[in-house]
Amino acid sequence: MNTFDRNITKLYWMNALSGSGFHFVVYTLFMLSKGFSMQQFFLLGTAKTLASLVAEVPTGMFSDRVSRKWSLVIASIVAIPSTLFMVTSGSFVAVLIATAFTGVSAAFVSGTDTAMLYDSLKAANKEGEFHQALGRMRWYGSWATALGGIGGGLLASRSLSIPFWVAFGIIFPVLFIGLALKEPPRFAEPASMEPQRVHLKESIKHSLAKPAGFFVLYAALSSPFFGMSYSLWQPYLKLISLPVAYFGLFYAVEPLICGFVSRQSASIEKRIGMSGSLLLIPLLLGLAFLLQSQFVFLFGILFLFLHSVSESHFKPTLETYINLRIPSSRRATVLSFKNMISSLQYAVLAPFLGLTIDVYSLQTALLVLGITVLMVGLVFYVVFRMQAKTIMQNKEASYEQ
């Protein structure tokens, strides 16, 4: 095993530990236990996404032009105090600020972990294995989340804060593994003399046009709906009267489904193709929201697994489509720009979602989400089909000439 093969193994470990998510099981309930309303809860999410929005492109440029390794290390360093204050404080303003810093931490990771994986594979002459490697990373992470879900649920039955303390402790091994990473060889050469303004301009071009543009926008505008769905899982589980002690079982089974689908994502994409994948993802997610809005009973938990299947095919598939269409020197910046668009959309929509729940009901919010997802997905699918038809016509015209 060479140095960059070991990099890949370390990235698997970092992803698994970071995603173990002992606190995910009761995150929403813990914040509501502080006395916050659903609108305040979504304002916390907005603060995180706005902070991430501001930090996305600068951190992406830092990763591209300075160091992918140190981008991941800084993420862990920032997460330590922000997580500590988020857990210990009962003040909404203090928790809001701490949550915002977790957004900055996430921005340092956003795009960088995927770029680091791709560049490490490329350095090991294995870039053709990226889709499989990304699916494998999600699979390992899913097992970690499953174990974290079981453990978090059991710990939460004693106190909602205990899973958060465990999550806080996990930051430190993630930090040490990050310090052990080896920078890809691209960084061993003199840094590019391209001005930052030019780098940013060209990266934005790759994000909005050129071969990757459509897929960047598809991924960016679809991602917030997955984020909002996760925030509604716990209120829905409470609505269908699932005891909190059993939340961990759901959070154990769900990531295993995620991991299995992620690992099979490359095979699924080969069978149904690009067009089928772009249609299947919003169809499953929209259907899940609609079913949740209409049926409130214990077995409604099965609808949540549709979210998992959709998201698990969405992430590795779209990451592959995008990474294959952008140069390594701009990889993290383009991915960060994608996440910046996603964060902006979440920041605009999430408070309205929380207000809808407070004023109307959770079921009404789920109905609105379902209709919106299906409409957005249909628009993208039609645009894709039109683009594909145009490309085919141009090829035929060129052939005839």
C-alpha positions as CSV (number, residue, x, y, z in Angstrom):
1,M,0.0,0.0,0.0
2,N,1.6,3.3,-1.1
3,T,1.2,6.7,0.7
4,F,-1.9,7.7,-1.2
5,D,-3.6,4.4,-0.7
6,R,-3.1,5.1,3.0
7,N,-4.6,8.6,2.4
8,I,-7.8,6.9,1.1
9,T,-8.0,4.7,4.2
10,K,-7.6,7.7,6.5
11,L,-10.3,9.5,4.7
12,Y,-12.6,6.5,5.2
13,W,-11.8,6.7,8.9
14,M,-12.3,10.5,9.1
15,N,-15.7,10.2,7.3
16,A,-16.8,7.3,9.5
17,L,-15.9,9.0,12.8
18,S,-17.3,12.4,11.7
19,G,-20.5,10.7,10.6
20,S,-21.0,8.4,13.6
21,G,-23.5,11.0,14.7
22,F,-24.3,10.0,18.3
23,H,-26.1,13.3,18.7
24,F,-27.9,13.2,15.3
25,V,-30.5,10.9,16.9
26,V,-31.9,13.6,19.2
27,Y,-30.4,16.8,17.7
28,T,-33.8,18.4,17.0
29,L,-35.3,17.3,20.3
30,F,-32.2,18.5,22.2
31,M,-32.5,22.0,20.7
32,L,-36.3,22.1,21.3
33,S,-35.6,21.0,24.9
34,K,-33.8,24.3,25.4
35,G,-37.1,26.0,24.9
36,F,-36.6,27.0,21.3
37,S,-39.6,27.0,18.8
38,M,-39.5,25.2,15.5
39,Q,-38.9,28.6,13.8
40,Q,-35.9,29.3,16.1
41,F,-34.7,25.8,15.4
42,F,-34.7,26.5,11.6
43,L,-33.1,29.9,12.3
44,L,-30.2,28.0,13.9
45,G,-29.9,26.0,10.6
46,T,-30.1,29.3,8.7
47,A,-27.2,30.7,10.8
48,K,-25.1,27.6,10.0
49,T,-25.9,27.8,6.3
50,L,-25.2,31.5,6.1
51,A,-21.9,31.1,7.8
52,S,-21.1,28.3,5.5
53,L,-22.3,30.4,2.6
54,V,-19.8,33.2,3.4
55,A,-17.0,30.7,4.0
56,E,-17.6,28.3,1.2
57,V,-15.7,29.9,-1.7
58,P,-12.8,31.3,0.4
59,T,-12.3,27.9,2.1
60,G,-12.5,26.1,-1.3
61,M,-9.9,28.4,-2.7
62,F,-7.7,27.8,0.4
63,S,-8.1,24.1,-0.2
64,D,-7.2,24.4,-3.9
65,R,-4.3,26.9,-3.6
66,V,-2.8,26.2,-0.2
67,S,-3.7,22.8,1.3
68,R,-6.4,20.2,1.3
69,K,-4.9,18.6,4.4
70,W,-4.9,21.8,6.4
71,S,-8.4,22.6,5.3
72,L,-9.6,19.4,7.0
73,V,-7.4,20.0,10.1
74,I,-8.7,23.6,10.6
75,A,-12.3,22.2,10.3
76,S,-11.7,20.1,13.4
77,I,-10.0,22.9,15.3
78,V,-13.0,25.2,14.7
79,A,-15.4,22.5,15.6
80,I,-14.0,22.0,19.1
81,P,-15.1,25.3,20.8
82,S,-18.2,25.8,18.7
83,T,-19.6,22.3,19.6
84,L,-18.7,22.9,23.3
85,F,-20.7,26.1,23.5
86,M,-23.6,24.7,21.4
87,V,-24.0,21.9,24.0
88,T,-23.5,23.9,27.2
89,S,-25.3,27.1,26.6
90,G,-29.0,27.7,27.1
91,S,-29.0,31.1,25.4
92,F,-30.5,31.2,21.9
93,V,-28.0,33.9,20.8
94,A,-25.1,31.9,22.1
95,V,-26.2,28.7,20.5
96,L,-26.9,30.7,17.3
97,I,-23.3,32.0,17.2
98,A,-21.9,28.6,18.1
99,T,-24.0,26.9,15.3
100,A,-22.7,29.5,12.9
101,F,-19.1,28.5,13.6
102,T,-20.1,24.9,13.0
103,G,-21.0,26.1,9.5
104,V,-17.5,27.6,9.1
105,S,-16.1,24.2,10.1
106,A,-18.3,22.4,7.6
107,A,-17.2,24.8,4.9
108,F,-13.6,23.8,5.4
109,V,-14.6,20.1,4.8
110,S,-17.2,20.8,2.1
111,G,-15.7,19.8,-1.3
112,T,-12.3,19.2,0.3
113,D,-12.9,15.7,1.5
114,T,-14.2,14.7,-2.0
115,A,-11.4,16.6,-3.8
116,M,-8.8,14.9,-1.5
117,L,-10.3,11.5,-2.2
118,Y,-10.2,12.1,-6.0
119,D,-6.7,13.5,-6.0
120,S,-5.4,10.8,-3.8
121,L,-6.9,8.2,-6.2
122,K,-5.4,10.1,-9.1
123,A,-2.0,10.1,-7.5
124,A,-2.3,6.3,-7.0
125,N,-3.4,6.0,-10.7
126,K,-6.8,4.9,-9.6
127,E,-9.0,7.8,-10.5
128,G,-11.3,5.5,-12.5
129,E,-12.4,4.0,-9.2
130,F,-13.7,7.3,-7.8
131,H,-17.4,6.4,-8.0
132,Q,-16.9,3.1,-6.3
133,A,-14.5,4.6,-3.7
134,L,-17.0,7.3,-2.8
135,G,-19.8,4.7,-2.5
136,R,-17.5,2.6,-0.3
137,M,-16.7,5.6,1.9
138,R,-20.5,6.2,2.4
139,W,-20.9,2.5,3.1
140,Y,-18.3,2.5,5.9
141,G,-19.8,5.8,7.2
142,S,-23.2,4.2,7.3
143,W,-22.0,1.5,9.6
144,A,-20.5,4.1,11.9
145,T,-23.8,6.0,11.8
146,A,-25.7,2.9,12.6
147,L,-23.6,2.2,15.6
148,G,-23.8,5.8,16.6
149,G,-27.6,5.7,16.2
150,I,-28.0,2.7,18.5
151,G,-25.6,4.2,21.1
152,G,-27.0,7.7,20.8
153,G,-30.5,6.4,21.3
154,L,-29.6,4.4,24.4
155,L,-27.6,7.3,25.9
156,A,-30.4,9.8,25.1
157,S,-32.9,7.8,27.1
158,R,-30.8,8.8,30.1
159,S,-30.1,12.4,29.1
160,L,-30.4,14.2,25.8
161,S,-27.1,15.9,26.3
162,I,-24.9,12.7,26.7
163,P,-24.8,11.9,22.9
164,F,-23.5,15.5,22.3
165,W,-20.6,15.0,24.7
166,V,-19.7,11.8,22.9
167,A,-19.8,13.6,19.6
168,F,-17.6,16.3,21.1
169,G,-15.0,13.7,22.1
170,I,-14.9,12.2,18.6
171,I,-13.6,15.5,17.2
172,F,-10.2,14.8,18.6
173,P,-9.3,11.5,16.8
174,V,-10.7,13.1,13.6
175,L,-8.2,16.0,14.1
176,F,-5.2,13.6,14.7
177,I,-6.1,11.5,11.5
178,G,-6.3,14.8,9.5
179,L,-2.8,15.7,10.7
180,A,-1.5,12.3,9.4
181,L,-2.8,12.9,5.9
182,K,-0.3,13.3,3.0
183,E,-0.9,16.2,0.6
184,P,-1.4,15.0,-3.0
185,P,1.8,15.5,-5.2
186,R,0.2,18.5,-7.0
187,F,1.1,20.6,-3.9
188,A,4.7,19.5,-3.9
189,E,5.2,21.7,-7.0
190,P,5.4,25.5,-6.9
191,A,2.0,27.1,-6.4
192,S,0.2,28.5,-9.5
193,M,0.9,32.1,-10.1
194,E,-2.7,32.6,-11.4
195,P,-4.2,35.6,-9.5
196,Q,-7.0,34.7,-7.0
197,R,-9.4,36.9,-8.9
198,V,-8.8,34.9,-12.1
199,H,-8.9,31.6,-10.3
200,L,-12.3,32.5,-8.8
201,K,-13.7,33.8,-12.1
202,E,-12.7,30.7,-14.0
203,S,-14.0,28.4,-11.2
204,I,-17.4,30.2,-11.4
205,K,-17.4,29.6,-15.2
206,H,-16.9,25.9,-14.5
207,S,-19.7,26.0,-12.0
208,L,-22.3,27.7,-14.1
209,A,-21.4,26.8,-17.6
210,K,-18.9,24.5,-19.4
211,P,-19.5,20.7,-19.0
212,A,-20.2,20.7,-15.3
213,G,-22.6,23.6,-15.1
214,F,-25.9,21.7,-15.3
215,F,-24.8,19.1,-12.7
216,V,-23.5,21.7,-10.3
217,L,-26.8,23.6,-10.4
218,Y,-28.8,20.3,-10.2
219,A,-26.9,19.2,-7.1
220,A,-26.9,22.7,-5.5
221,L,-30.6,23.3,-5.8
222,S,-31.6,19.7,-4.8
223,S,-29.4,19.4,-1.7
224,P,-31.3,21.8,0.6
225,F,-34.4,19.6,0.4
226,F,-32.4,16.7,1.8
227,G,-31.2,18.9,4.6
228,M,-34.7,20.1,5.5
229,S,-36.0,16.5,5.4
230,Y,-33.4,15.4,8.0
231,S,-34.5,18.2,10.4
232,L,-38.1,16.9,10.1
233,W,-37.4,13.3,10.8
234,Q,-37.5,13.5,14.6
235,P,-40.7,15.6,14.7
236,Y,-42.3,13.1,12.4
237,L,-41.1,10.2,14.6
238,K,-42.6,11.9,17.6
239,L,-45.8,12.6,15.6
240,I,-46.2,8.8,14.9
241,S,-45.6,8.1,18.6
242,L,-42.3,6.3,18.4
243,P,-40.6,6.3,21.8
244,V,-37.4,8.3,22.0
245,A,-35.5,5.2,23.2
246,Y,-36.3,3.5,19.8
247,F,-35.0,6.5,17.8
248,G,-31.6,4.9,17.8
249,L,-32.9,1.8,16.1
250,F,-34.2,3.9,13.3
251,Y,-30.9,5.8,13.1
252,A,-29.2,2.4,13.0
253,V,-31.2,0.9,10.2
254,E,-31.4,4.0,8.1
255,P,-27.6,4.5,7.5
256,L,-27.2,0.9,6.6
257,I,-29.8,1.4,3.8
258,C,-27.9,4.5,2.8
259,G,-24.6,2.7,2.8
260,F,-25.9,-0.2,0.8
261,V,-27.5,2.1,-1.9
262,S,-24.4,4.3,-2.0
263,R,-22.2,1.2,-2.6
264,Q,-24.5,0.1,-5.4
265,S,-24.9,3.5,-6.8
266,A,-22.4,3.1,-9.6
267,S,-24.2,-0.1,-10.7
268,I,-27.6,1.5,-10.5
269,E,-26.4,4.4,-12.6
270,K,-25.1,2.0,-15.3
271,R,-28.4,0.3,-15.4
272,I,-30.8,3.3,-15.6
273,G,-28.3,5.8,-17.1
274,M,-27.9,9.5,-16.4
275,S,-31.4,10.5,-17.5
276,G,-33.0,7.8,-15.3
277,S,-30.9,8.8,-12.3
278,L,-31.8,12.5,-12.6
279,L,-35.5,11.6,-12.7
280,L,-35.4,8.9,-10.0
281,I,-33.8,11.1,-7.3
282,P,-36.5,13.8,-7.0
283,L,-39.3,11.3,-7.7
284,L,-38.4,9.2,-4.6
285,L,-37.8,12.2,-2.3
286,G,-41.0,14.0,-3.4
287,L,-43.0,10.8,-3.0
288,A,-41.6,10.3,0.5
289,F,-42.7,13.9,1.5
290,L,-46.2,13.4,0.1
291,L,-46.7,10.0,1.8
292,Q,-45.6,11.5,5.1
293,S,-48.0,14.4,4.8
294,Q,-51.0,12.0,4.2
295,F,-50.3,9.1,6.5
296,V,-49.5,9.4,10.2
297,F,-49.1,6.0,11.8
298,L,-46.2,3.9,13.2
299,F,-45.3,2.2,9.9
300,G,-44.9,5.7,8.4
301,I,-41.3,5.2,9.4
302,L,-40.9,3.3,6.1
303,F,-41.5,6.5,4.2
304,L,-38.4,7.9,5.7
305,F,-36.3,5.2,4.0
306,L,-37.3,6.6,0.6
307,H,-35.4,9.7,1.6
308,S,-32.4,7.5,2.3
309,V,-32.5,5.7,-1.0
310,S,-32.9,9.0,-2.9
311,E,-30.1,10.7,-1.1
312,S,-27.7,7.7,-1.2
313,H,-27.9,7.6,-5.0
314,F,-27.9,11.4,-5.3
315,K,-24.6,12.1,-3.6
316,P,-22.1,9.7,-5.2
317,T,-23.8,10.0,-8.6
318,L,-23.8,13.8,-8.8
319,E,-20.3,14.1,-7.2
320,T,-19.1,11.8,-9.9
321,Y,-20.8,13.7,-12.7
322,I,-19.3,17.0,-11.4
323,N,-15.8,15.7,-10.6
324,L,-15.3,14.2,-14.0
325,R,-16.0,17.5,-15.6
326,I,-13.8,19.9,-13.6
327,P,-10.0,20.3,-13.5
328,S,-8.2,19.3,-10.3
329,S,-6.8,22.9,-9.8
330,R,-10.4,24.2,-9.4
331,R,-12.0,21.1,-7.9
332,A,-12.6,22.3,-4.3
333,T,-13.6,25.8,-5.4
334,V,-16.2,24.5,-7.8
335,L,-17.6,22.1,-5.2
336,S,-17.6,24.9,-2.6
337,F,-19.5,27.2,-5.0
338,K,-22.0,24.4,-5.4
339,N,-22.4,24.2,-1.7
340,M,-22.6,28.0,-1.4
341,I,-25.7,28.0,-3.7
342,S,-27.2,25.2,-1.7
343,S,-26.6,27.0,1.6
344,L,-28.2,30.2,0.2
345,Q,-31.3,28.3,-0.8
346,Y,-31.5,26.6,2.6
347,A,-31.1,29.9,4.4
348,V,-34.0,31.4,2.5
349,L,-36.4,28.4,2.6
350,A,-35.7,26.9,6.1
351,P,-37.2,29.8,8.2
352,F,-40.4,29.7,6.1
353,L,-40.6,25.9,6.6
354,G,-40.3,26.4,10.4
355,L,-43.0,29.1,10.3
356,T,-45.3,26.9,8.3
357,I,-45.0,24.2,11.0
358,D,-45.6,26.6,13.9
359,V,-48.6,28.3,12.2
360,Y,-50.1,25.3,10.4
361,S,-48.7,21.8,10.9
362,L,-45.9,19.4,10.2
363,Q,-48.1,17.6,7.7
364,T,-48.8,20.9,5.7
365,A,-45.1,21.6,5.5
366,L,-44.4,18.1,4.2
367,L,-47.1,18.4,1.6
368,V,-45.6,21.7,0.4
369,L,-42.1,20.2,0.3
370,G,-43.3,17.2,-1.7
371,I,-44.9,19.3,-4.4
372,T,-41.9,21.6,-4.6
373,V,-39.4,18.8,-5.0
374,L,-41.4,17.1,-7.7
375,M,-41.7,20.4,-9.6
376,V,-38.0,21.3,-9.3
377,G,-37.1,17.7,-10.4
378,L,-39.4,17.8,-13.4
379,V,-37.9,21.2,-14.6
380,F,-34.4,19.8,-14.4
381,Y,-35.3,16.6,-16.2
382,V,-37.0,18.5,-19.0
383,V,-33.9,20.8,-19.4
384,F,-31.6,17.9,-19.4
385,R,-33.6,16.1,-22.1
386,M,-33.7,19.3,-24.2
387,Q,-29.9,19.7,-23.8
388,A,-29.3,16.1,-24.7
389,K,-31.5,16.4,-27.8
390,T,-29.6,19.6,-28.9
391,I,-26.2,17.9,-28.5
392,M,-27.4,14.9,-30.5
393,Q,-28.7,17.2,-33.3
394,N,-25.4,19.1,-33.4
395,K,-23.4,15.9,-33.7
396,E,-25.6,14.7,-36.5
397,A,-25.3,18.0,-38.3
398,S,-21.5,17.9,-37.9
399,Y,-21.4,14.4,-39.2
400,E,-23.5,15.3,-42.3
401,Q,-21.1,18.2,-43.1
